[in-house]
Amino acid sequence: MTTSISYTTEEIAQMLKISKLTVYDLIKKGELPSYRVGKQMRVDAADLEAYKQRMRSPASQGQPPRQPSAERSAAAETGGAPSAQSAASAQPAVSAIRPLVITGQDMSLDLLAKHLERNPRAGGVRPLRAYAGSLDSLIAMYRGEADLVSTHLYDGDTGEYNLPYIRRILIGAPYMVVRLLGRTAGLYVQRGNPLGLADWADLARPGLRLANRERGAGARVLLEEQLRVRGIRASGISGYTDELTSHMAVAAKVASGEADFGVGIEKAAAIVGRIDFIPLIQESYDLVALKTPANLPWIEGLLAELRSDLFKRELAAIPGYDLSRTGEIVHEE
């Protein structure tokens, strides 16, 4: 029976051929009723089918979202629709918990999501984690699909992280940039560094094999900017068009001997092992939030959490992070 079937956000994104961020946006707007099982958000098959039927029918556009399946089941057991009293009492519960889409791939964001969810100063939020790259995250925020985005985008012309990109994408929007942490980025090379790679300029050598990240990822942007300012043709590097979706995957490909180098953060090299890491730059891993009236309550809770001793102690237990500026407001518009 369809009443016993539910789907993850990844499965819905695949079935509807949309991004996971778009699925989260539908959940935020109440168009797809959802619930949590452990760390996963799930949507019942009946609710997904109801959404699809609404999209097929022009007459139903603009109608309020269909009742979540759990509420419909309760109505069926009592022999009819929910009473006005039960509907009224349910409304505050719906409005009190706000889905909060947090984008990025670093494990520090999973820890932050847990802290925000249990912090009453955040105004009652239900974090939804979307593992999108830095550039895609900022674009999603511009489109209204993300609430709190992480970014580590290097600009080769200024030597600055994040702000040049944020200013170009969030034009005219009031926003706040807050430092989450600092990380060391550089080159993954094979154990013993047999090719003697030591700097970005060495990437001009012919015959190098690259394990590359996907378009929009901060590590991919860092590599592209370093190549651009040195006049090195990216298309001339073997493996440049092959894309991997995490630091761990890049480090693992270098460790396996399938690639000579990759770009990523030090922490992933330590986890994967069997490779060497060449530190080249200290990157700023920042959080961006739009300063709208609806967002201000949870932004206050976010700042309090980032600055709390408990959060910093838990974050300090993860090696490879610089927490000297954690919780500092870097920029406001």
C-alpha positions as CSV (number, residue, x, y, z in Angstrom):
1,M,0.0,0.0,0.0
2,T,1.2,3.5,-0.8
3,T,0.4,4.7,2.7
4,S,3.4,2.6,4.0
5,I,5.8,4.0,1.4
6,S,8.0,7.0,2.0
7,Y,10.9,8.6,0.1
8,T,14.0,10.5,1.0
9,T,14.7,14.0,-0.4
10,E,17.4,12.4,-2.7
11,E,14.9,9.9,-4.1
12,I,12.3,12.6,-4.7
13,A,14.9,14.8,-6.4
14,Q,15.7,11.9,-8.7
15,M,12.1,11.0,-9.5
16,L,11.1,14.6,-10.2
17,K,14.4,15.4,-11.9
18,I,15.0,18.5,-9.8
19,S,17.7,19.4,-7.4
20,K,17.7,18.5,-3.7
21,L,17.6,22.2,-2.9
22,T,14.4,22.5,-4.8
23,V,12.9,19.6,-2.8
24,Y,13.9,21.4,0.4
25,D,12.2,24.6,-1.0
26,L,9.0,22.7,-1.6
27,I,9.2,21.4,2.0
28,K,9.8,24.9,3.4
29,K,6.8,26.2,1.5
30,G,4.6,23.5,2.9
31,E,3.9,22.0,-0.6
32,L,5.5,18.7,0.4
33,P,4.6,17.6,4.0
34,S,7.6,15.9,5.6
35,Y,8.9,14.3,8.8
36,R,12.2,13.2,10.1
37,V,13.5,9.7,10.7
38,G,16.9,9.9,12.4
39,K,18.9,12.4,10.3
40,Q,16.8,11.9,7.2
41,M,13.8,13.9,6.0
42,R,11.1,11.7,4.5
43,V,7.9,12.4,2.4
44,D,5.1,9.9,2.3
45,A,4.2,8.6,-1.2
46,A,0.6,9.8,-0.8
47,D,1.8,13.4,-0.2
48,L,4.2,13.2,-3.2
49,E,1.4,12.0,-5.4
50,A,-0.9,14.7,-4.1
51,Y,1.7,17.3,-5.0
52,K,2.1,15.9,-8.5
53,Q,-1.7,15.9,-9.0
54,R,-1.8,19.6,-7.9
55,M,0.9,20.4,-10.4
56,R,-1.0,18.6,-13.2
57,S,-4.2,20.5,-12.6
58,P,-4.2,24.3,-13.4
59,A,-7.4,24.7,-11.4
60,S,-5.6,23.6,-8.3
61,Q,-2.7,26.1,-8.5
62,G,-2.6,28.4,-5.6
63,Q,-4.6,26.1,-3.3
64,P,-3.4,25.5,0.2
65,P,-1.1,22.5,0.7
66,R,-2.8,19.1,1.2
67,Q,-3.0,17.8,4.7
68,P,0.0,15.6,5.7
69,S,-0.8,12.0,5.5
70,A,-0.6,11.5,9.3
71,E,-3.4,14.0,9.7
72,R,-5.4,12.4,7.0
73,S,-5.0,9.0,8.6
74,A,-6.2,10.4,11.9
75,A,-9.3,11.8,10.1
76,A,-10.0,8.5,8.5
77,E,-9.9,6.7,11.9
78,T,-12.5,9.1,13.3
79,G,-14.7,8.8,10.2
80,G,-14.3,12.2,8.7
81,A,-12.2,15.4,8.3
82,P,-10.3,16.8,11.2
83,S,-12.4,19.0,13.4
84,A,-12.1,22.7,13.4
85,Q,-10.7,22.5,16.9
86,S,-8.0,20.0,15.9
87,A,-7.1,22.0,12.8
88,A,-6.8,25.2,14.8
89,S,-4.7,23.5,17.4
90,A,-2.4,22.0,14.8
91,Q,-1.7,25.4,13.1
92,P,0.6,26.8,15.8
93,A,2.7,23.6,15.7
94,V,3.2,24.0,12.0
95,S,4.2,27.6,12.1
96,A,6.4,27.2,15.3
97,I,8.9,25.0,13.6
98,R,10.6,26.5,10.6
99,P,12.6,24.4,8.1
100,L,16.1,25.9,7.7
101,V,18.1,24.8,4.7
102,I,21.9,24.7,5.5
103,T,24.2,24.1,2.6
104,G,27.8,22.8,2.5
105,Q,29.8,19.7,2.9
106,D,32.0,20.2,5.9
107,M,31.2,18.1,9.0
108,S,31.2,21.2,11.1
109,L,27.8,22.1,9.5
110,D,26.3,18.9,10.8
111,L,27.4,19.8,14.3
112,L,26.1,23.3,13.9
113,A,22.7,22.0,12.7
114,K,22.3,19.9,15.8
115,H,23.1,22.8,18.1
116,L,20.7,25.2,16.3
117,E,17.9,22.7,16.5
118,R,18.0,22.4,20.3
119,N,18.8,26.1,20.9
120,P,15.5,28.0,21.9
121,R,17.2,31.3,20.9
122,A,17.1,30.1,17.3
123,G,13.4,30.5,17.3
124,G,12.4,26.9,16.7
125,V,14.1,25.7,13.5
126,R,14.3,22.3,11.8
127,P,17.7,22.2,9.9
128,L,17.7,20.5,6.5
129,R,21.2,19.7,5.3
130,A,21.9,20.1,1.6
131,Y,25.4,19.0,0.5
132,A,25.9,21.6,-2.3
133,G,29.1,23.3,-3.4
134,S,30.0,26.9,-2.4
135,L,29.0,28.6,-5.7
136,D,25.8,26.6,-6.1
137,S,24.9,27.4,-2.5
138,L,25.1,31.2,-3.1
139,I,23.1,30.9,-6.3
140,A,20.5,28.9,-4.3
141,M,20.3,31.6,-1.7
142,Y,19.7,34.2,-4.5
143,R,16.9,32.0,-5.8
144,G,15.4,31.7,-2.3
145,E,16.2,28.0,-2.0
146,A,18.7,28.2,0.9
147,D,18.7,30.0,4.3
148,L,22.3,29.5,5.6
149,V,25.0,28.8,3.1
150,S,28.7,28.0,3.7
151,T,31.2,29.3,1.2
152,H,35.0,29.1,0.6
153,L,35.5,30.8,-2.7
154,Y,38.9,32.2,-3.6
155,D,39.3,35.2,-5.9
156,G,42.6,35.2,-7.7
157,D,42.6,39.0,-8.5
158,T,42.2,40.2,-4.9
159,G,43.5,37.2,-3.0
160,E,40.3,37.4,-0.9
161,Y,37.9,34.7,0.0
162,N,34.1,34.8,-0.4
163,L,33.2,38.5,-0.4
164,P,33.9,39.2,-4.1
165,Y,31.5,36.3,-5.0
166,I,28.9,37.2,-2.5
167,R,28.8,40.8,-3.7
168,R,28.3,39.8,-7.3
169,I,25.6,37.2,-6.6
170,L,23.6,38.8,-3.7
171,I,23.2,42.2,-5.4
172,G,21.0,44.5,-3.5
173,A,20.2,42.0,-0.8
174,P,20.9,42.7,2.9
175,Y,23.2,39.9,4.2
176,M,25.6,39.0,6.9
177,V,28.8,37.0,6.6
178,V,30.0,35.2,9.7
179,R,33.3,33.3,10.1
180,L,32.7,29.6,10.9
181,L,36.3,28.5,10.8
182,G,39.6,28.5,8.9
183,R,41.1,25.5,7.1
184,T,44.3,24.8,5.4
185,A,44.0,23.9,1.7
186,G,46.6,22.7,-0.7
187,L,47.6,19.7,-2.9
188,Y,47.1,16.0,-2.3
189,V,50.0,14.1,-3.8
190,Q,51.1,10.5,-3.8
191,R,53.0,9.2,-0.8
192,G,56.6,10.6,-0.8
193,N,55.6,13.2,-3.4
194,P,57.5,11.4,-6.2
195,L,56.9,14.3,-8.7
196,G,58.2,16.9,-6.3
197,L,55.1,19.1,-6.5
198,A,55.6,22.1,-4.2
199,D,53.5,25.0,-5.5
200,W,50.7,26.1,-7.9
201,A,53.3,26.9,-10.6
202,D,54.3,23.3,-10.7
203,L,50.9,22.4,-12.2
204,A,52.2,23.7,-15.5
205,R,54.3,20.6,-16.0
206,P,53.1,18.4,-18.8
207,G,51.7,14.9,-18.2
208,L,50.2,15.5,-14.7
209,R,47.0,13.6,-13.9
210,L,44.4,15.5,-11.8
211,A,41.6,14.3,-9.5
212,N,39.2,17.3,-9.8
213,R,36.1,18.5,-8.0
214,E,32.7,19.3,-9.5
215,R,31.9,22.7,-10.9
216,G,31.0,25.3,-8.2
217,A,32.9,23.5,-5.4
218,G,35.3,25.8,-3.5
219,A,38.3,23.5,-4.2
220,R,37.5,23.6,-7.9
221,V,37.3,27.4,-7.9
222,L,40.6,27.6,-5.9
223,L,42.3,25.5,-8.6
224,E,40.8,27.4,-11.5
225,E,41.8,30.8,-10.0
226,Q,45.4,29.6,-9.3
227,L,45.7,28.3,-12.9
228,R,44.1,31.5,-14.4
229,V,46.4,34.0,-12.7
230,R,49.5,31.9,-13.7
231,G,48.3,31.5,-17.3
232,I,48.2,27.7,-17.1
233,R,45.7,26.1,-19.4
234,A,43.3,24.0,-17.4
235,S,42.2,22.0,-20.5
236,G,45.8,20.8,-20.8
237,I,45.7,18.9,-17.5
238,S,44.6,15.2,-17.8
239,G,41.5,14.5,-15.8
240,Y,40.4,18.1,-15.6
241,T,36.9,17.3,-16.9
242,D,36.3,14.3,-14.6
243,E,34.4,15.4,-11.6
244,L,34.4,14.1,-8.0
245,T,32.0,15.4,-5.4
246,S,34.0,15.5,-2.1
247,H,37.5,16.1,-0.7
248,M,37.6,12.5,0.4
249,A,36.9,11.2,-3.1
250,V,39.7,13.3,-4.5
251,A,42.2,12.2,-1.8
252,A,41.2,8.6,-2.3
253,K,41.8,8.8,-6.1
254,V,45.3,10.2,-5.5
255,A,45.9,7.5,-2.8
256,S,45.0,4.8,-5.3
257,G,47.5,6.0,-7.8
258,E,44.9,7.0,-10.4
259,A,45.9,10.6,-10.2
260,D,49.1,12.5,-9.4
261,F,47.4,15.4,-7.5
262,G,44.2,16.9,-6.3
263,V,43.2,20.1,-4.5
264,G,41.5,19.9,-1.1
265,I,41.7,20.5,2.6
266,E,44.2,19.0,5.0
267,K,41.6,17.1,7.1
268,A,40.6,14.8,4.3
269,A,44.2,13.9,3.6
270,A,44.6,12.9,7.3
271,I,41.4,10.7,7.1
272,V,42.2,9.0,3.9
273,G,45.9,8.5,4.6
274,R,48.4,6.9,2.2
275,I,49.0,10.3,0.6
276,D,51.0,13.5,1.4
277,F,49.5,17.0,1.7
278,I,51.3,20.2,0.5
279,P,49.8,23.1,2.4
280,L,49.5,26.2,0.2
281,I,46.8,28.5,1.5
282,Q,44.6,29.2,4.6
283,E,41.1,29.4,3.5
284,S,38.1,31.2,5.1
285,Y,35.1,29.0,5.6
286,D,32.2,31.5,6.1
287,L,28.5,31.4,6.6
288,V,26.1,33.7,4.8
289,A,22.6,34.6,5.8
290,L,20.1,37.1,4.4
291,K,19.1,39.8,7.0
292,T,15.3,39.6,6.5
293,P,12.8,40.2,9.4
294,A,11.9,36.5,9.2
295,N,15.5,35.4,9.6
296,L,16.6,37.7,12.4
297,P,15.5,35.5,15.3
298,W,17.4,32.4,14.1
299,I,20.4,34.6,13.1
300,E,20.6,35.8,16.7
301,G,20.5,32.1,17.8
302,L,23.2,31.3,15.2
303,L,25.6,33.9,16.5
304,A,25.0,32.8,20.1
305,E,25.7,29.2,19.2
306,L,28.8,29.9,17.2
307,R,30.2,32.0,20.1
308,S,29.3,29.4,22.8
309,D,32.0,27.6,24.7
310,L,30.2,24.3,24.2
311,F,30.1,24.5,20.4
312,K,33.7,25.6,20.2
313,R,34.8,22.8,22.4
314,E,33.1,20.2,20.3
315,L,34.4,21.8,17.1
316,A,37.9,21.9,18.5
317,A,37.8,18.1,18.9
318,I,37.8,17.8,15.1
319,P,41.4,18.3,13.9
320,G,42.4,20.8,11.2
321,Y,40.2,23.8,12.1
322,D,41.3,27.3,13.0
323,L,38.7,28.6,15.4
324,S,40.4,31.9,16.3
325,R,37.6,34.0,14.5
326,T,34.7,31.6,14.9
327,G,31.5,33.6,15.3
328,E,33.0,36.9,14.1
329,I,30.9,39.0,11.8
330,V,33.1,39.5,8.8
331,H,30.9,41.7,6.7
332,E,27.3,43.1,6.6
333,E,25.3,44.8,3.9
